[in-house]
Amino acid sequence: MDAPSARTQLQAQLRPRAVRVDSITDLVGDTPLLRLHRIERDCPGVELWAKAEFTNPAGSVKDRAALRIVREGLRSGQLRPGVRLLDSTSGNTGIAYAMVGAALGVPITLVMPENVSVPRKQVSAAYGVEIVYSSPFEGSDGAIVLAKQLAAEQPDRYWYADQYSNPNNPLAHYHGTGAEIWAQTAGRVTHFVTGIGTSGTVIGTSRRLHELGPQVRCLGLQPDDAMHGLEGMKHLPSSIVPKIYDEAALDGMIWMSTDEGWDMAERLAHEEGLMVGHSSGGNVAGAVRVARTLIAEGRGGVVVTVLCDRGDRYFLPLKWERHYLW
């Protein structure tokens, strides 16, 4: 085989993401859409697809919002020299802020509940951020309250990004996730479903999909109990409702049990080779429910959901590791 033919063959084998970039932030977004063939056996005749958001450089869907929030803060002048970005987080957004901050030279202060998983504390700290812990008994709402307090007490030190109110959170998904899903399914998507945390993913994506295809049904997903175990999701009836949440952007709501979400996360690991978090399990379980409803109605469909992050962030250390690490 001559040299030009060999080069052509090699180029054909390269995956689209095998590119050169100027910054790690250039790798945020354009995530793959994965077909869940084995989970589809539960709902023959309906396609199940999931956005692999764990392929973002900091490992989660939150990379998108964090990057847009930081960039817009710099562009507007609110993030100026000598000022730290401050926000509350239950883990993934904090890690995303930490990565973006390190890459763009922006100092970051995170407020997180003291009982978030040890891997999330470790990864955030590894990027060099300042961490302030809120009460482990008040969850993400307690972190929000403390972050607002710190911002009010030290306005010259902090710029409070407030991911729960910042319009750049849903805009990241309006311009990114929603447009990508439409393109990756060639406009065939019929249903989109994902969980509510800050609500940025579901609201921004749903708005864009509704514009591109008014027939697409977009559904939010919430834990069915205030004392749930689907980390990263909010039970809105018992929580501070994010200002960016817009019920009008949704066509319906799915209520998910912790057990169902955890069981699906285990199935994804065993049957699809996807080690993802429990919120991702809840999302896929929600997508399966939608698919079964379509089958019961004698219809097919293309149902898309989100794999929010990797499962290794939920591993707990052994007792002797806790003593030395945290």
N, C-alpha and C positions, 0 to 999 in steps of 0.2 A: 504493500500500500504506500503510495507516495505521500509526502509530507502534508500537502494541502488537504488531502482526503482524511488523513489521520487527525488533523486539527479540527476539521468539520465534524468528524465523528465524536471527538472529545467534547466539543461545544454542545453537541446535541444531548450529551449525557449530563451536562451540568444543570443543576436545578436552578430555577429563577432567582432564588435567594443567594446564590453563590456569586455575590457582587462585592465590589470594593466601596467602602464608605469613608467619609471624613470624620464621623463621630459615632459613638455607640447609639446616640439618640436617633440617628438616621435609620436604625433597625426597628424602631417602634412602629407598629402597625403593619398592614399588608400581611396579616397572619393567615396560615393555611386554613382551608375549610375541609374538615375530615368527615368522611362518611362512616357511620357506625353500623357496619354490616351485620355484626352478630346481635347487637341490641335490636336491630330491625326485625329480627325473627319474631319479636313480640307483636309486631304490627305489619304483617305482610301487605304489600301494596302501597305503603307509605315510605318515602325516603326520609331518613334521619341524618342530619348534618350538624356539625359542631365547629365553631370557630376555636382554633387552638391558640388561645390567648397566652398560654404558658410559654409560647415561643417568643414572646416579647423579651427584650434583653434583661429586664429585672424580674421576669418570670410571671407576670400577671396582666390581666386586662387593665389594671390601674395605671400602667405605664402611659397609656394614651392620654388620660385626663391630666396626670401629673406633668407631662411634657407640655401640653397646651397651656396649663395654668402658669407654669414657670415662664414659658416664652412670652405669654401675654403680660405677665407681671413685669418682665424686663422691658418689653416694648412700650408699656404705658408709663414706665418710670416709677411705678410703685415699689418695685424691687430695685432699690438703688444701693450704691456702695455703703457698707456699714449697717445695712438692715438685713435681718434674718427672715426667711420664710418660715412662718409658724402655721401648723395645722394639726388637727386631731386625726387619729387613725386607729384602726383595729389591727393593722399590720401591712396589708398589701400596698395601700397608697403610700404609707410611710417608706416602704422599701423602694417604691417607684420614685418618690421625691428624693430619696437619698442618692439613687443612681443618677437622676437627672441633675441634681444639685452638684454632685461631684464632677459630672461631665461638663457642666456649664459654669462652674465656679461660683455657685450660689450657696451660702451657708443655710443649713436647715435645722429647725428645732421641731421635734415631734412630740405630741402628747398622746400617750397610749395607755390603755388600762394595764395595770400591773400584771394581770393574769393572762395576757396574750401569750401565745406559744413561745417557748424559748428560741426555736429557730428564727422566728421573726425578730425577736430582740437582737439576736446575734448578727443576723444579716444587716439589719438597719445600722447597728453600731459599727460594723465592719467598714461602712462607707464614711464613717467619721462624723455622723450627725450627733446633735445634742438631743437626748431623750429625757422627757419629763413624764413620770408615771402618775396616772390618776387612780382613783379607788378601784380595786378589782370588783367591788360590789355594785358599781354603777354602770358598767359596760361602756359602750361607745358614747352614750349620752353623757356620762360623767366626764369623758375626755373632751367632748365638745364644750361643756360648761367651763372646764379648767382652761382650755385654750382661749376662750373668749375673755376669761378673767385676766390671763397673762397679757393678752393683747391690749386690754383696757388699761392695765397697770403700767405697761412699758411700751407706749406707742412709738417711741423713737428707736426702740430695739427690734421690734417685730412688725412684719407685714402679715396679717392674718389672711391666709389664702381661702379658708373656709370652703372646702370641697363640697359641702352640703348646700351651699348657696351660690357658688361660683358658676355663672353660665357657661364658662369654658369647659366645665365637666361634661355636660351633655353635648356641647358643640364638638368635642373631640370625637364623639361617636356618630354625630350627625354627618360630619365630613369624612370620617374614617369607617367605622364598623358598618354602618348602614349601607354606605355606597359600595363597600367591599362585598357584602353579602349579596347585594343585587347583582353585581358584576360576576361574582363567582358562581352563582346559580343561573346566570344568563336570564335573569328576570323570572325564573320559575318558582322562586320562594312563595309559598302560600301562607305559612305561619312562622312567627318568630316568638320565642318565649325565653325569658331569663329572669333571674331573681332580682330583688330590690335591696340595695344597700344604701348608697347615696342616692340611687335611682338614675344616675347619669347614663349608665349603659342602656338601660331599657328605654328611657325617655328619648335620648338623642337618636338611638338606632330606630326606634319606632316612628319618630317624626320623619326621618329620611325615607324609610320604607313606605310609609303612607303617601309621601309625595311621589315616589317613583312608581308605586303600584297601589292605588287606593283600595284594591281588593285584598291586599295582604292583611291578615289578622295578627295583631301584636298583643301579647299577653304578658302581664307581670306575674311574678311568683313570690309568695311570702311564706315564712314559717307559720304553721297553724297554731303555735303556742308561744307565749311571751318568753317562757323559759326553754327555748329551743337550743339545739346543738348544731345549727347550720351557720358556722362562723362566717361573718361577712355580710349576712343577710339581716334585714330589719323586719320585725313584726310591728308594722306601722301603728296599729291600734294602741300599743303600749309604749311607743317611742316618740321622740321628737321627730316630726315629719320634716324631711328636707325641703327647703324652699324651692329647689329645682324640680321637685316631684310635681308632675302634671297628670292627674288622672284622665284628663280628656285625651291624652296621647295614646291611651290603651283601650283595647277592645274587650278586655276581661281580666280576671285574676284567678290564679291557681293557688290553693292553700296546701302546703307540703309538710308532711311530718318529718321529724328528724330521722326516724328509723328508715323511712323510704329513701331519703337522700343518702344516708350512710350506706344502705344496702346497694344502691345503684353505683356509688363510688367504688365499692368493692368489686362489683360486676365489671365495671369499666377496666379495672386493673387486671382482673382474671381473664376477661373475654376479649378485650380490645387492646390490651397492652398499654393502657393509659392510666398512669399514676397521677390522679388529680384530686383536688380537695373535695370536701363534702358539699360545698355550695355547687360545684360542678355536677356532683351526683344528683342533687336536687333539681338542677336545671334539666338534666337528661331525663330524669324521672318525669318531670313536667312535660317534656316533649313527647315522651311515650304516652302519657295520658291524652294529649292532644291527638296523637296518631290513632289511638284506640277509638276515640270519639269519631274520627273521620271514617274509620272502618265500619263502625256501628251504623253510620249514616250512609254507607255504601259509596263512600268517596275516597279518592286518593289524595295525595298532597306531598309537599316538600317542606318539612318542618326543620327549622334551624334554631339552634341554641348556642350557648357559650360555655366553653371549658375555661373557667376563670383563672385557675392557677394550678401549680404542681402540688401533689399530695405530700411531698417531703416537708413542707412548711408546717404540717400538723403533727409530725412525729414528736413524741415527748421523750426527753432524755431519761436514762436510767437513774436510779437514786444516787449512785456515786458520781454520775456526771453532773447532777444538779448542784452537788456540794462544791465542785470545783469551778463550775461555769457561772452560776448566777446566785 
